[in-house]
């Protein structure tokens, strides 16, 4: 079994963006108006912590998350930090456990690393939020594809704890494109999460911004035939800094809506 996650020419950029968003949010959590006393940083598709791009090996999403955390963490953080990583592959979890112990001895708490499906991990996080009212969650969703994507579980989590969770999905539209082609050929809609992403009014993207939540979407990268995008969405304290130079726009803006259409099979926002 390969322990590397799927990758493309844009993988390194993706991992850098995960690190940057994590660092930005940790800085915001230090604000006196941020009330939760505990923050759980989670990645439920953690993999082994590394990705292969050709002959080069780069840090994966859990390592980037921890790098981003440490960039902004200070000795006297006003909240306690916890780390939850899970993957359905036991070999990947074992490798990540060894990697984090060697690479991050300075963490305030050793990460919990569990062999678990993403759906079960999301349900576990929901249990944590239900039991502990002063916990806030920073959640990375970086799936290999739609098969195991915890769409319904994440939507339920957002409906119950919308103000206590940041959700940062990173989605490749490669599979969306394939399914759009198959759907059009078959002349029918697929009744699963891809059709939900296509329909902003009732789909996954709208769930990310329900109950006055705010978020960004990265506009399509010219020449990216796989249509990768990241959608950082925030339960509270929407960032005031502008990431337009990195290609990010408000999900609910005209540019954001046009980007969603492109990722769902349109061209040039149409």
ChimeraX attribute file (.defattr): number of C-alpha atoms within 10 A of each C-alpha:
attribute: neighborCount
match mode: 1-to-1
recipient: residues
	/A:1	6
	/A:2	8
	/A:3	18
	/A:4	16
	/A:5	21
	/A:6	13
	/A:7	14
	/A:8	15
	/A:9	11
	/A:10	15
	/A:11	20
	/A:12	18
	/A:13	11
	/A:14	21
	/A:15	21
	/A:16	18
	/A:17	20
	/A:18	26
	/A:19	23
	/A:20	17
	/A:21	16
	/A:22	27
	/A:23	21
	/A:24	16
	/A:25	19
	/A:26	20
	/A:27	15
	/A:28	17
	/A:29	22
	/A:30	17
	/A:31	12
	/A:32	8
	/A:33	9
	/A:34	14
	/A:35	14
	/A:36	16
	/A:37	15
	/A:38	17
	/A:39	20
	/A:40	19
	/A:41	22
	/A:42	26
	/A:43	25
	/A:44	29
	/A:45	26
	/A:46	29
	/A:47	29
	/A:48	29
	/A:49	23
	/A:50	22
	/A:51	22
	/A:52	18
	/A:53	17
	/A:54	9
	/A:55	6
	/A:56	7
	/A:57	12
	/A:58	16
	/A:59	18
	/A:60	25
	/A:61	29
	/A:62	29
	/A:63	23
	/A:64	24
	/A:65	28
	/A:66	21
	/A:67	21
	/A:68	22
	/A:69	23
	/A:70	17
	/A:71	16
	/A:72	17
	/A:73	17
	/A:74	12
	/A:75	6
	/A:76	8
	/A:77	15
	/A:78	16
	/A:79	17
	/A:80	14
	/A:81	19
	/A:82	18
	/A:83	21
	/A:84	20
	/A:85	24
	/A:86	27
	/A:87	22
	/A:88	19
	/A:89	18
	/A:90	17
	/A:91	16
	/A:92	23
	/A:93	23
	/A:94	15
	/A:95	15
	/A:96	26
	/A:97	19
	/A:98	11
	/A:99	15
	/A:100	19
	/A:101	13
	/A:102	9
	/A:103	12
	/A:104	16
	/A:105	10
	/A:106	9
	/A:107	17
	/A:108	12
	/A:109	12
	/A:110	15
	/A:111	20
	/A:112	12
	/A:113	22
	/A:114	19
	/A:115	18
	/A:116	19
	/A:117	17
	/A:118	24
	/A:119	17
	/A:120	16
	/A:121	24
	/A:122	24
	/A:123	16
	/A:124	13
	/A:125	19
	/A:126	20
	/A:127	12
	/A:128	15
	/A:129	20
	/A:130	13
	/A:131	10
	/A:132	11
	/A:133	12
	/A:134	14
	/A:135	21
	/A:136	27
	/A:137	25
	/A:138	22
	/A:139	24
	/A:140	24
	/A:141	22
	/A:142	23
	/A:143	21
	/A:144	17
	/A:145	14
	/A:146	16
	/A:147	10
	/A:148	13
	/A:149	20
	/A:150	20
	/A:151	21
	/A:152	15
	/A:153	17
	/A:154	20
	/A:155	19
	/A:156	15
	/A:157	20
	/A:158	23
	/A:159	14
	/A:160	12
	/A:161	17
	/A:162	22
	/A:163	18
	/A:164	21
	/A:165	22
	/A:166	24
	/A:167	22
	/A:168	23
	/A:169	20
	/A:170	22
	/A:171	22
	/A:172	20
	/A:173	21
	/A:174	16
	/A:175	17
	/A:176	23
	/A:177	19
	/A:178	12
	/A:179	17
	/A:180	20
	/A:181	13
	/A:182	14
	/A:183	14
	/A:184	11
	/A:185	9
	/A:186	10
	/A:187	9
	/A:188	10
	/A:189	13
	/A:190	14
	/A:191	8
	/A:192	13
	/A:193	18
	/A:194	21
	/A:195	19
	/A:196	18
	/A:197	21
	/A:198	20
	/A:199	16
	/A:200	15
	/A:201	11
	/A:202	12
	/A:203	18
	/A:204	20
	/A:205	22
	/A:206	18
	/A:207	23
	/A:208	27
	/A:209	19
	/A:210	15
	/A:211	14
	/A:212	12
	/A:213	20
	/A:214	20
	/A:215	24
	/A:216	24
	/A:217	25
	/A:218	23
	/A:219	26
	/A:220	21
	/A:221	13
	/A:222	7
	/A:223	7
	/A:224	11
	/A:225	12
	/A:226	19
	/A:227	22
	/A:228	20
	/A:229	22
	/A:230	20
	/A:231	22
	/A:232	25
	/A:233	25
	/A:234	24
	/A:235	24
	/A:236	18
	/A:237	15
	/A:238	14
	/A:239	15
	/A:240	6
	/A:241	7
	/A:242	11
	/A:243	13
	/A:244	12
	/A:245	7
	/A:246	10
	/A:247	13
	/A:248	21
	/A:249	22
	/A:250	20
	/A:251	25
	/A:252	16
	/A:253	12
	/A:254	12
	/A:255	17
	/A:256	20
	/A:257	18
	/A:258	20
	/A:259	23
	/A:260	26
	/A:261	19
	/A:262	19
	/A:263	25
	/A:264	20
	/A:265	20
	/A:266	13
	/A:267	11
	/A:268	11
	/A:269	18
	/A:270	11
